[in-house]
Amino acid sequence: MAVKTESIEKNLSKLTFEVSREDFEKAINKVFKKNAKNFNIPGFRKGKAPKNIVERYYTEAVFYDDAINDVLPGAYEAAVKESGLDVVAKPEIDVEEIKKGEPVVFTALVTTKPEVELGKYNGIQVAKIDDTVTDEDVDADINAARQKNARLISVDDRAVENGDIVVLDFDGYVDDVPFEGGKGEGYELEIGSNTFIPGFEEQLIGVKIDENVEVKVTFPEDYHAEDLAGKDAVFKCVVHEIKVRELPELDDDFASEVSEFDTLAEYKADIRKKLQEKATQKAKSETENAVLEKIVEGIKVDVPEAMIEANIDNFVNDMAQRLQYQGMNLENYLKYTGQTIEQMREQFKDRAHKQILTSLAVEEIAKQEGIEATAEEIDSHIAEMAEQYKMEVDKLKELMGDAELLNIKKDVTLSKTVDMLIKSAKIK
């Protein structure tokens, strides 16, 4: 393929490439076969007109859009590979011309990876992160397990106290008018959990069973329902039941009920071990972040806006996927939170920029240090992935294309580079 590369400005190039007429004709024939049933030509049964008749009736251009969509991805990928450019964002592609019997010419404006000027990256000095696990940490974890396994006991000889769980009915009013979502019946609320509007729970302390009380609050200015934000409200409440938690005794029986261990001592030892593993991993992660932040502070690079926007796209897509797993779509989430997609993208901007700076710095260090993932390291990484997905390694490899393998190689290379940076760091 003949590819013409033209530098437009810093980190912006124009690629001109073509698809042969033969390949484009093949795509047109493919499109025709796929869509023949949709063409209704006088004198022919629907879907039975030959291609030359359809072209004469509609003109050949009727097939162009679908044929372009068929040939363009592969042609663009080949053009980028031949150009040798390191493209880092979605291109802007145009069809230059389509002439009967001639190749189809495309142009693509592509954003390329910026040059990075590194500062100091070896021997970075950072503070040591304390990963000590204390007896208090272990006790807190055990107490959480006791809270989770507590029994709820009803009490009727006293008023509501902080920490109680109350069952209540409430009706909310703004300017003496009920509002949507302001009514609840048989609602369980833990006093002191701060799950309701600020100031609500505190006003229930001292209330007795079946006693009516008016709770006066002000909705926060940033409340998700814009029509209620900053408004004064009155909730007419009645408490029907007061419950307290009865914690299980802290003994061997408790340990055997909530864990795989027979004794409290074994249970505590296991909790300490798990907390230590978590603390060690957290300290490692925070140390890595501290080292990388100092390295990023010392680099010089002009990050193209298109590169940032492409990374924001990734964050938005990840968010949409997570919401889908939770049974919600992005559009409804934005409505619920009172955001626009533009506001969400703006919130991701600093994070996207920082992530790009970190990646560019580590990639450049790997290049200068000659760090590359070996075949054995790549295979080991794939084996870990196969175990995670509960698949055979060979089967997983079969499903991977060149792009996936290239990304794995890149990830392993970057991981090796970060390990090198941490080993060279001065942690005090």
Secondary structure, DSSP 4 states (H G I P E B T S, - for coil): ---EEEEEETTEEEEEEEE-HHHHHHHHHHHHHHHGGG---TTS-TT-S-HHHHHHHH-GGGGHHHHHHHHHHHHHHHHHHHHT--B-S--EEEEEE--TTSPEEEEEEEEBPPP-B----SS-EEPPPP----HHHHHHHHHHHHHHTPEEEEE-SS---TT-EEEEEEEEEETTEEEEEEEEEEEEEETTS--SSTTTGGGGTTPPTT-EEEEEEE--TT-SSTTTTT-EEEEEEEEEEEEEEEPPPSSHHHHHHHSS-SSHHHHHHHHHHHHHHHHHHHHHHHHHHHHHHHHHHT-B----HHHHHHHHHHHHHHHHHHHHHTT--HHHHHHHHT--HHHHHHHHHHHHHHHHHHHHHHHHHHHHHT----HHHHHHHHHHHHHHHT--HHHHHHH--HHHHHHHHHHHHHHHHHHHHHHHSEE-
